[in-house]
Amino acid sequence: MAASYFNDRPRASIDILSPSDGVPPTPSTPTGPRSSALSSRITSVLSTSYADLEIRDALEILDARGVENTAETRRQLRTDVQREVIQCNGEIVKDFGAVAEQLKRIGNAISSLNQCCASMRAQINAANQDTKPVLEESRSLLAHKTETEKKQKILDAFKSNFLISEAETTALTSSGTGVDDEFFRVLQRVKKIHKDCQVLLGSENQTLGLEILDQSSKNLNSGYQKLYRWVQREFKTLDLENPQISASIRRSLRVLAERPTLFQSCLDFFAEAREHTLSDTFYTALTGATSHGEEQDASAAKPIELHAHDPIRYVGDMLAWTHSSAVSEREALEVLFIAEGEDLAANLRAGAEAEPWNRAAADEDEAEEEFDPRKALNDLVGRDIAGVARVLRQRIEQVLHSHEDATLAYRIANLISFYKTTFVKLLDEHSPILETLSNLEDFAIRQFRINMRDHVAAVQNEVTATPSGDDLGPPEFLEDALQTLKQLMKSFDSSLSSVTEDRENAFEPVLAEAFDPFMNLCESMCKRIEEPGNEIFALNCLLAARSTLGPFSFTAGRMKQIDETMKGHAERLVEYQHRFFLHTSGLAPLLAAIAALDEDTSGAAATNPAAILSLPPFNIESLVRTSQDLDDFLPSALMDAKENLNQLRSTKMAGGITEEAAEQFCEDFEVVEGRIIAADEATDGAENLDVNGQEDNIRLRNVFPRTAAEIRVLLS
């Protein structure tokens, strides 16, 4: 509508001057005052800026009222506007009159309230004057009551925290009462009182704190002494056949740990009692009678000394009994040291602070170690079976002294080593029983070496004869030694000591004592035998040793040494068999002549193959005899050669040696055959050749017809 209004505005301006409004038309040339007024009005209208905000707001209001742009409307516009303004002002005046009426009413109400308040203020002042003495007296009484109640609470709190009743004192210190829950409750309360006395010592009145501290210290000491005596009585009545520590004893020991001296004394008492008991029980298990001479019950197990006739069984039963007892002791004490370990450690630390004299003494010797429950358990179990360990050592040493069998001593040593490994898993490395077993193992090993060296010395004194040619097998003492060694290796292989990484080095000392001396003795015997018997005898001994050592993996290094030694002896037998082939076949003089010719002519034979014709072994008669000897030798050559090694225990090795010697013989024959063929070829073109009386029409090949292929077939 605003846009339409602006579009209609120019027409309105024109309508003002139009003749239809009853205004005479303006002459083209204005004259007089009217023309000036009209001109001024037109100028004012034309100079009006429609961009002015007030003009725009007025136009928007007119547009909102729906005023039409007519001459009547333009004439009545001012009148209508003024009428509306007068009406609005009238309404405003009417409203302000109502407001004035209300304000008058409010003023009356305020005046009434002021009067009421003044009356109340006067009454209150009068009441205050009357009640002031009463209020002051009541405040004084209430303050006194509050102070009295506070003092009563302090007194009650002091009694409950720092004093115990007569009944509680009796339950804590009297020996006529038992150690029950009430005792531990009172003991815990007295410990708290003793600790809280530090608060009193920090106050101004220290006398009271010192008195209570002294009284609580006396009560605590009496309580701990009562607990200490009660634990000792319980240990005396404890079922030593089934030493399960009850919950009450465990609780008592846990509390007693706050006094390390008393706690250690109880453990020492228990260890001493268990040591004597286990020693007596072990003696009874061995002999069937107690240490006091009383006979064992007939229904009990048979004594170890009666049913264990074998020394190994006897020692094994004693070790098994000791291990079983150690396991039982550990299981019985694990409940105390493992389940209660943390509490024991905490109480021992607190007790060390409560006993500064012990802590100072420990610091002078060495740094105080943290309590280790497992170590304490292992130490106590070790002390319990210390008496058994002493008896065990005496009995095992008696067994070792009474038997001179080296194998028995070594098997006992392995058995002890097995149980020592078992005890290491069960107890601490520094346990007395482990030290005893280590000493017994060392003693058994020493006894084994002594017995073995005595046996070797006896064998050396008995063996004086040299093996005859009819029997070159391993001597009887070597077979016995190998049988003993086999038992030793089985014992080592079944023991836990063979599980170590370096098994060969672990068993090497045994080989040095039970194997090497006998092999050295066989070697010395071998030197007194003629060839080839010495090599056969040595190989037979080595084969027997190899068959004994072979099944065990921890003898691989020694097996390698034996194989190297056997290889050397076999090579010497090959050389012997080779010489046998050469001399028996008659081929040795031919090879010797060829070798001498090659050395004398400095290689001239290579340029003159016919030079061998000048050698005596290659003349017709000698070559004929050699060929005849070769023909006689070949049919039974292998049989005769194998006959030389018929006493060798390994037919496979004997066949291999003979075959290798035959191969070397065939190679030597090829050399001789080649020289003969070369000599024949060199003399084919010569005429009237006469060397050592040989005519040119006689060929060496005709005299010596055998070929290398034939030799190989015959010796294969």
Secondary structure, DSSP 8 states (H G I E B T S, - for coil): -HHHHHHHHHHHHHHHTSGGGT-----SS--HHHHHHHHHHHHHHHH--TT-HHHHHHHHHHHHHT----HHHHHHHHHHHHHHHHHHHHHHHHHHHHHHHHHHHHHHHHHHHHHHHHHHHHHHHHHHHHHHHHHHHHHHHHHHHHHHHHHHHHHHHHHHHH---HHHHHHHH-TTS--SHHHHHHHHHHHHHHHHHHHHHTSS-HHHHHHHHHHHHHHHHHHHHHHHHHHHHHHHTS-TTS----HHHHHHHHHHTTSHHHHHHHHHHHHHHHHHHHHHHHHHHHHSB-TTS-B--TTS---HHHH--SHHHHHHHHHHHHHHHHHHHHHHHHHHHTTTHHHHHHHHHHHHHH-HHHHHHHHHHS------HHHHHHHHHHHHTHHHHHHHHHHHHHHHHH---HHHHHHHHHHHHHHHHHHHHHS-TT-HHHHHHHHHHHHHHHHHHHHHHHHHHHHHHH--S---TT--S--HHHHHHHHHHHHHHHHHHHSGGGGSS-HHHHHHHHHHHHTHHHHHHHHHHHTTS-TTHHHHHHHHHHHHHHHHHTT-GGGHHHHHHHHHHHHHHHHHHHHHHHHHHHHHHTHHHHHHHHHHHHHHTTTHHHH-GGGGGGSGGGSHHHHHHHHHHHHHHGGGHHHHHHHHTTT-S-HHHHHHHHHHHHHHHHHHHHHHHHHHHHHHHHHSS-SS--BTTB-TT--HHHHS---HHHHHHHT-
